[in-house]
Amino acid sequence: MAKDGREGTGGRAAETFAAEVARVRTSGALGETGRLRELFDYLAARGPSAAPATQAEIADSVFGQPDTAGDDATARVYVHRLRKRLEEFYAAEGDGAEGARLTLPAGTYALRLASEPLRELQPVASTVSPASATHWPWKTIALLVAAIALTFALARGFGSAGGAPPVNAFWQPFVESERPIVVVVGDYYMFGEIDPVRPEQSRLIRDYRIDSPTDLAAMQEAEPARYGKAEDVGLSYLPLSTAYALRHVMPVLGREGQTVRIVPASEFDADIAREANVVYVGLISGLGLLEDTTFTGSTIQVGESYDELIDTVGRRIYTSEEARSLASPVFYRDYGYLARFRSPGGTLVAVVAGARDTALRGLAPLLAQRELPDELDTLARSEDGFEAVFQVTGQQGADLSEQLVLARARP
């Protein structure tokens, strides 16, 4: 599949790529100097169809660290920042000629033109029909502290009611390992907009371009008129579906005195992964630094939005319908992503993620059962990495059924 997606030959694509590189450089969005600009220049010089760089190559060529091992936190952090900065640039300036834009696909350390061939992939057809039953309204978010407190309360209740839950093949390597377990939850940063004259009109804001106090400071410098009143208030939230998912996952991981710690994705770093095995629970959009770790080498990629999962082998696109259908009494499809693998540094990693809340609510209890679907169970009993996609049928936030639509070993 062609990476640039604009012409059968590479000449036109190379010209478009070069024009977009020049447009980003002259905009000043990456600064005139600095590591972010150096990383952009390095990836741009490789061209639009070059093989992706490795973390070690970036560490050596951009950061002057020739002895870095395969899993380099500095490279991951700066690639993550560059991806966000490009998204901010195109949000502010718009696409180039004929819709051209530069992207850093998740898990791929290479600059690409916006990939139009993905439109040639076969979307998963929707066969949903109107529902006759009415379900409860679904609250989508809760404050991080409150949600984690709820999680532990639910987990204690689950364990006391039914005893120690079973451990299936997916979780067995975590339970048997002597390493502690860190459960990473996908949180989202919020900042305050303070009105000193009318404090009662102050408000909390979730801006998808801002995921940390560092991001907020950068945006205040870049757009003072827009963010002049913004303040870091030390607050983040996570979807309430994450708490419900942890209600099923935590009793399995915490059995028999296993050490389990919860940290938000915004605080996760390579130092944590060096000492513990990692389980991510949350939405795909909340993976943070784990996004590159998860999708590097994967046969599944995230599409232009986090509502899309792209099967690059089967050439299919799985698109969540929750955002369009949540408020109406119709059936819709959401998709969950599941993976287990070892990072280059040897850390055992599991990812339990939903495109939206419905998928995460449906996926987590399935993984807490004694028996997994046969195809998934076979993969889980192997020591090799694997990944899977589940289709979850929902209605107004309620998860009604789950279906395994893809399961395969990771390359």
VEXDREN-2710 file (C-alpha; in Angstrom, 1 decimal):
% VEXDREN-2710
k/r/px/py/pz
1/MET/0.0/0.0/0.0
2/ALA/1.4/3.4/-1.0
3/LYS/2.3/5.5/1.9
4/ASP/1.7/8.9/0.3
5/GLY/-1.5/8.0/-1.5
6/ARG/-1.5/10.8/-4.0
7/GLU/-0.1/9.4/-7.3
8/GLY/0.9/6.0/-8.8
9/THR/4.4/7.4/-9.1
10/GLY/6.3/9.1/-6.3
11/GLY/7.1/12.4/-8.2
12/ARG/4.0/14.3/-7.4
13/ALA/3.9/13.0/-3.8
14/ALA/7.5/14.1/-3.2
15/GLU/6.7/17.6/-4.4
16/THR/3.7/17.8/-2.2
17/PHE/5.6/16.4/0.7
18/ALA/8.4/19.0/0.2
19/ALA/5.9/21.8/0.0
20/GLU/4.2/20.8/3.3
21/VAL/7.6/20.5/5.0
22/ALA/8.5/24.0/3.8
23/ARG/5.1/25.4/5.0
24/VAL/5.5/23.9/8.5
25/ARG/9.1/25.3/8.8
26/THR/8.2/28.8/7.7
27/SER/5.2/29.0/10.0
28/GLY/7.5/28.9/13.1
29/ALA/5.2/26.3/14.7
30/LEU/8.3/24.2/15.7
31/GLY/10.6/27.2/16.4
32/GLU/13.7/28.1/14.6
33/THR/15.9/25.9/16.7
34/GLY/15.6/23.2/19.4
35/ARG/15.2/19.5/19.6
36/LEU/11.6/19.5/18.2
37/ARG/12.7/21.3/15.1
38/GLU/15.8/19.0/14.8
39/LEU/13.6/15.9/15.0
40/PHE/11.2/17.3/12.4
41/ASP/14.2/18.1/10.0
42/TYR/15.7/14.7/10.5
43/LEU/12.4/12.9/9.7
44/ALA/11.7/15.3/6.8
45/ALA/15.1/14.6/5.3
46/ARG/14.3/10.9/5.2
47/GLY/11.5/11.6/2.8
48/PRO/7.8/10.6/2.5
49/SER/8.3/6.9/1.8
50/ALA/11.5/6.0/3.7
51/ALA/11.4/3.2/6.2
52/PRO/10.4/4.4/9.7
53/ALA/13.4/5.4/11.9
54/THR/14.0/3.4/15.1
55/GLN/14.2/4.9/18.5
56/ALA/17.9/4.1/18.6
57/GLU/18.5/6.0/15.3
58/ILE/16.6/9.0/16.5
59/ALA/18.5/9.0/19.8
60/ASP/21.8/8.9/18.0
61/SER/21.1/11.3/15.1
62/VAL/18.9/13.9/16.9
63/PHE/19.9/13.7/20.6
64/GLY/23.5/12.6/20.3
65/GLN/23.0/9.4/22.3
66/PRO/24.7/6.6/20.3
67/ASP/24.6/4.0/23.1
68/THR/20.9/4.1/23.6
69/ALA/19.1/0.8/23.9
70/GLY/16.2/0.0/21.6
71/ASP/13.5/1.4/24.0
72/ASP/14.3/5.1/24.4
73/ALA/12.1/7.3/26.4
74/THR/13.5/10.6/25.1
75/ALA/12.7/9.6/21.5
76/ARG/9.2/8.6/22.4
77/VAL/8.5/11.8/24.3
78/TYR/9.7/14.1/21.5
79/VAL/7.9/12.1/18.8
80/HIS/4.7/12.4/20.8
81/ARG/5.2/16.2/21.1
82/LEU/6.0/16.6/17.4
83/ARG/2.8/14.7/16.5
84/LYS/0.8/17.0/18.7
85/ARG/2.5/20.1/17.3
86/LEU/1.7/19.0/13.8
87/GLU/-2.0/18.5/14.7
88/GLU/-2.0/22.0/16.3
89/PHE/-0.5/23.5/13.1
90/TYR/-3.1/22.0/10.8
91/ALA/-5.9/22.8/13.2
92/ALA/-4.8/26.5/13.1
93/GLU/-3.6/26.8/9.5
94/GLY/-5.7/24.2/7.6
95/ASP/-4.6/21.6/5.1
96/GLY/-2.3/22.4/2.2
97/ALA/-3.0/22.0/-1.5
98/GLU/-5.6/19.3/-2.3
99/GLY/-5.9/18.5/1.4
100/ALA/-2.2/17.6/2.0
101/ARG/-1.0/17.4/5.5
102/LEU/2.0/15.8/7.3
103/THR/1.3/13.2/9.9
104/LEU/3.2/11.0/12.3
105/PRO/1.1/7.8/12.4
106/ALA/0.9/6.2/15.8
107/GLY/3.7/3.7/16.2
108/THR/5.6/4.9/13.1
109/TYR/8.6/7.1/13.5
110/ALA/8.3/8.6/10.0
111/LEU/6.6/11.7/8.4
112/ARG/3.9/10.8/6.0
113/LEU/1.4/12.6/3.8
114/ALA/-2.2/12.2/5.0
115/SER/-2.9/8.7/3.8
116/GLU/-5.7/8.8/1.2
117/PRO/-5.3/5.1/0.3
118/LEU/-7.0/4.3/3.6
119/ARG/-10.2/5.5/2.0
120/GLU/-9.8/2.5/-0.4
121/LEU/-9.9/0.1/2.6
122/GLN/-13.2/-1.6/3.2
123/PRO/-15.2/0.1/6.0
124/VAL/-17.1/-2.2/8.2
125/ALA/-20.7/-1.9/7.1
126/SER/-23.3/-0.8/9.7
127/THR/-26.4/-3.0/10.0
128/VAL/-27.8/-1.5/13.2
129/SER/-31.5/-0.9/13.5
130/PRO/-33.7/1.2/15.8
131/ALA/-34.2/-0.1/19.2
132/SER/-37.5/-0.5/21.0
133/ALA/-36.1/-0.5/24.5
134/THR/-35.0/2.5/26.4
135/HIS/-31.8/2.5/28.5
136/TRP/-30.4/4.8/31.1
137/PRO/-28.5/7.9/30.2
138/TRP/-24.8/7.5/30.2
139/LYS/-22.6/9.9/32.2
140/THR/-19.3/10.2/30.2
141/ILE/-16.8/11.6/32.6
142/ALA/-15.9/11.8/36.3
143/LEU/-13.1/13.4/38.2
144/LEU/-10.0/11.3/38.4
145/VAL/-9.9/11.0/42.2
146/ALA/-13.5/10.2/42.5
147/ALA/-13.4/7.6/39.8
148/ILE/-10.4/5.7/41.2
149/ALA/-12.1/5.8/44.7
150/LEU/-15.2/4.3/43.1
151/THR/-13.0/1.7/41.4
152/PHE/-11.5/0.4/44.6
153/ALA/-14.9/0.3/46.3
154/LEU/-16.4/-1.7/43.4
155/ALA/-13.3/-4.0/43.3
156/ARG/-13.6/-4.8/47.0
157/GLY/-17.3/-5.6/46.6
158/PHE/-16.6/-7.9/43.6
159/GLY/-14.0/-9.8/45.5
160/SER/-16.0/-10.3/48.6
161/ALA/-19.1/-11.4/46.8
162/GLY/-17.6/-14.1/44.6
163/GLY/-14.3/-14.9/46.1
164/ALA/-11.1/-14.7/44.2
165/PRO/-11.9/-14.3/40.4
166/PRO/-10.5/-16.8/37.9
167/VAL/-7.3/-16.1/36.0
168/ASN/-7.5/-16.8/32.3
169/ALA/-4.6/-17.2/29.9
170/PHE/-4.5/-13.5/29.1
171/TRP/-3.7/-12.5/32.7
172/GLN/-1.7/-15.6/33.7
173/PRO/1.8/-14.2/32.9
174/PHE/1.1/-11.1/35.0
175/VAL/-0.1/-13.1/38.0
176/GLU/2.8/-15.5/37.8
177/SER/5.5/-12.8/37.4
178/GLU/7.5/-11.7/40.3
179/ARG/7.5/-8.1/39.0
180/PRO/4.9/-5.7/40.4
181/ILE/2.1/-4.5/38.2
182/VAL/1.4/-0.9/37.3
183/VAL/-2.1/-0.2/36.0
184/VAL/-2.0/2.9/33.8
185/VAL/-5.4/4.7/33.3
186/GLY/-5.9/7.1/30.4
187/ASP/-6.6/10.4/32.0
188/TYR/-7.2/13.8/30.4
189/TYR/-5.8/17.1/31.5
190/MET/-8.1/20.0/32.4
191/PHE/-7.2/23.7/33.1
192/GLY/-9.1/26.6/34.5
193/GLU/-10.1/29.8/32.9
194/ILE/-10.2/32.3/35.7
195/ASP/-12.1/35.6/35.6
196/PRO/-10.6/37.8/38.4
197/VAL/-13.5/40.2/38.3
198/ARG/-16.3/37.7/38.2
199/PRO/-14.9/34.5/39.7
200/GLU/-18.3/32.8/39.7
201/GLN/-18.0/32.7/35.9
202/SER/-14.7/30.8/36.0
203/ARG/-14.7/27.4/34.3
204/LEU/-12.8/24.2/33.7
205/ILE/-11.8/23.4/30.1
206/ARG/-10.8/20.3/28.3
207/ASP/-8.7/21.3/25.2
208/TYR/-7.6/18.3/23.1
209/ARG/-4.5/20.2/22.1
210/ILE/-3.4/20.5/25.8
211/ASP/-2.5/17.3/27.8
212/SER/-0.2/18.7/30.5
213/PRO/0.9/21.9/32.3
214/THR/3.8/22.0/29.8
215/ASP/1.4/22.0/26.9
216/LEU/-0.6/24.8/28.5
217/ALA/2.5/27.0/29.0
218/ALA/3.4/26.4/25.3
219/MET/0.0/27.4/24.1
220/GLN/0.0/30.5/26.4
221/GLU/3.2/31.6/24.7
222/ALA/1.9/30.8/21.2
223/GLU/-1.7/32.2/21.5
224/PRO/-1.8/34.6/24.5
225/ALA/-5.1/36.1/23.4
226/ARG/-6.8/32.7/23.6
227/TYR/-5.1/31.3/26.7
228/GLY/-4.2/34.4/28.6
229/LYS/-6.6/33.6/31.4
230/ALA/-5.8/29.9/31.6
231/GLU/-4.3/28.5/34.8
232/ASP/-3.1/25.0/35.7
233/VAL/-5.4/23.8/38.5
234/GLY/-3.8/20.4/39.0
235/LEU/-6.9/18.5/37.7
236/SER/-7.5/15.7/35.3
237/TYR/-10.4/13.3/34.6
238/LEU/-10.9/9.9/33.1
239/PRO/-14.0/8.4/31.5
240/LEU/-16.2/6.7/34.1
241/SER/-16.1/3.6/31.9
242/THR/-12.5/3.2/33.0
243/ALA/-13.7/2.8/36.6
244/TYR/-16.1/0.2/35.6
245/ALA/-13.4/-1.6/33.6
246/LEU/-11.1/-1.6/36.6
247/ARG/-13.8/-3.1/38.7
248/HIS/-13.3/-6.3/36.7
249/VAL/-9.5/-6.1/36.1
250/MET/-8.3/-5.2/39.6
251/PRO/-9.6/-8.2/41.5
252/VAL/-7.9/-10.5/38.9
253/LEU/-4.5/-8.7/39.1
254/GLY/-4.6/-8.1/42.9
255/ARG/-5.2/-11.7/43.9
256/GLU/-2.8/-13.6/46.2
257/GLY/-1.2/-10.4/47.5
258/GLN/0.2/-9.2/44.2
259/THR/1.5/-5.6/44.3
260/VAL/-0.6/-3.5/42.0
261/ARG/-0.3/0.3/41.7
262/ILE/-2.5/2.7/39.6
263/VAL/-1.0/5.7/37.9
264/PRO/-2.5/8.1/35.4
265/ALA/-1.1/8.0/31.8
266/SER/0.0/11.6/32.2
267/GLU/2.5/10.5/34.9
268/PHE/3.7/7.3/33.2
269/ASP/7.3/7.3/32.1
270/ALA/10.0/4.8/31.2
271/ASP/11.3/4.6/34.7
272/ILE/8.0/3.0/35.8
273/ALA/8.1/0.4/33.0
274/ARG/11.7/-0.6/33.9
275/GLU/10.6/-1.9/37.3
276/ALA/7.1/-3.2/36.7
277/ASN/4.8/-4.9/34.2
278/VAL/2.2/-2.5/32.7
279/VAL/-1.5/-2.9/32.1
280/TYR/-3.3/0.0/30.3
281/VAL/-7.0/0.4/30.9
282/GLY/-8.8/3.3/29.2
283/LEU/-9.7/4.8/25.9
284/ILE/-7.4/4.6/22.9
285/SER/-7.1/8.4/22.8
286/GLY/-5.7/8.4/26.4
287/LEU/-2.7/6.1/25.8
288/GLY/-0.3/9.0/25.9
289/LEU/3.3/7.8/25.7
290/LEU/2.1/4.2/25.6
291/GLU/0.6/4.9/22.1
292/ASP/3.9/4.6/20.3
293/THR/4.9/1.6/22.3
294/THR/1.6/-0.1/21.5
295/PHE/1.3/0.6/17.8
296/THR/5.0/0.3/16.8
297/GLY/5.1/-2.9/14.8
298/SER/1.4/-3.5/15.2
299/THR/-0.8/-4.5/12.3
300/ILE/-3.5/-2.2/13.6
301/GLN/-3.1/1.6/13.3
302/VAL/-5.1/4.5/14.6
303/GLY/-6.9/6.4/11.9
304/GLU/-7.3/10.1/11.4
305/SER/-9.4/10.2/14.6
306/TYR/-9.2/7.9/17.6
307/ASP/-12.6/6.6/16.5
308/GLU/-10.9/4.6/13.7
309/LEU/-8.9/1.4/14.0
310/ILE/-7.3/0.4/10.7
311/ASP/-6.4/-3.2/9.9
312/THR/-3.4/-2.8/7.6
313/VAL/-3.4/-6.6/6.8
314/GLY/-7.1/-7.2/6.1
315/ARG/-7.5/-3.6/4.7
316/ARG/-10.5/-2.8/6.8
317/ILE/-11.5/0.2/8.9
318/TYR/-13.4/-0.2/12.1
319/THR/-15.1/3.1/13.0
320/SER/-16.9/3.7/16.3
321/GLU/-20.4/5.0/15.9
322/GLU/-21.0/5.9/19.5
323/ALA/-20.4/9.7/19.1
324/ARG/-23.1/9.9/16.4
325/SER/-25.6/7.6/18.0
326/LEU/-25.3/7.9/21.8
327/ALA/-28.1/10.3/22.3
328/SER/-30.7/8.4/20.2
329/PRO/-32.3/5.0/20.9
330/VAL/-30.6/3.1/18.1
331/PHE/-28.1/0.3/18.1
332/TYR/-24.6/1.3/17.2
333/ARG/-21.1/-0.3/17.0
334/ASP/-18.1/0.6/19.0
335/TYR/-14.7/-1.1/18.9
336/GLY/-12.3/-2.3/21.5
337/TYR/-8.6/-3.0/21.1
338/LEU/-6.8/-5.7/23.1
339/ALA/-3.1/-6.5/23.1
340/ARG/-0.4/-8.2/25.1
341/PHE/3.3/-8.1/24.2
342/ARG/6.8/-7.4/25.6
343/SER/8.4/-4.0/25.0
344/PRO/12.0/-3.9/23.7
345/GLY/13.1/-3.4/27.3
346/GLY/11.4/-6.7/28.4
347/THR/8.4/-5.2/30.1
348/LEU/5.2/-7.2/29.8
349/VAL/2.5/-4.9/28.5
350/ALA/-1.3/-5.4/28.2
351/VAL/-3.6/-2.9/26.6
352/VAL/-7.4/-3.0/27.3
353/ALA/-8.8/0.0/25.4
354/GLY/-12.0/1.2/23.8
355/ALA/-12.5/3.6/21.0
356/ARG/-15.3/4.9/23.1
357/ASP/-16.9/4.1/26.5
358/THR/-19.3/1.4/25.3
359/ALA/-16.5/-0.8/24.0
360/LEU/-14.4/-0.5/27.1
361/ARG/-17.4/-1.4/29.3
362/GLY/-18.0/-4.5/27.2
363/LEU/-14.4/-5.6/26.8
364/ALA/-13.3/-5.6/30.5
365/PRO/-15.8/-8.1/31.9
366/LEU/-15.2/-10.4/29.0
367/LEU/-11.5/-10.5/30.0
368/ALA/-12.3/-11.3/33.6
369/GLN/-14.1/-14.5/32.7
370/ARG/-12.6/-17.9/33.2
371/GLU/-12.8/-18.8/29.6
372/LEU/-11.8/-16.6/26.7
373/PRO/-13.0/-17.0/23.1
374/ASP/-11.2/-20.0/21.6
375/GLU/-9.2/-18.0/19.1
376/LEU/-8.1/-15.5/21.7
377/ASP/-7.4/-18.2/24.2
378/THR/-5.0/-20.0/21.8
379/LEU/-3.0/-16.8/21.2
380/ALA/-3.0/-15.9/24.9
381/ARG/-1.4/-19.3/25.8
382/SER/1.6/-18.5/23.6
383/GLU/4.5/-16.4/24.8
384/ASP/4.4/-14.4/21.6
385/GLY/2.7/-11.0/21.4
386/PHE/-0.8/-10.7/20.0
387/GLU/-3.6/-8.3/19.4
388/ALA/-7.4/-8.3/18.8
389/VAL/-10.3/-6.1/17.9
390/PHE/-13.8/-6.6/19.4
391/GLN/-17.0/-5.2/18.0
392/VAL/-19.3/-4.1/20.8
393/THR/-23.0/-3.4/20.1
394/GLY/-24.4/-0.6/22.2
395/GLN/-27.4/1.5/22.8
396/GLN/-27.3/4.8/24.7
397/GLY/-24.1/3.7/26.5
398/ALA/-25.2/0.2/27.4
399/ASP/-23.0/-2.6/26.0
400/LEU/-25.3/-5.2/24.7
401/SER/-23.1/-7.8/23.0
402/GLU/-19.4/-8.4/22.1
403/GLN/-18.0/-10.1/19.0
404/LEU/-14.3/-10.9/18.3
405/VAL/-13.7/-9.7/14.8
406/LEU/-9.9/-9.9/14.6
407/ALA/-7.2/-11.8/16.5
408/ARG/-3.7/-12.4/15.4
409/ALA/-0.1/-12.5/16.5
410/ARG/1.9/-9.3/16.5
411/PRO/4.8/-9.2/14.0
END
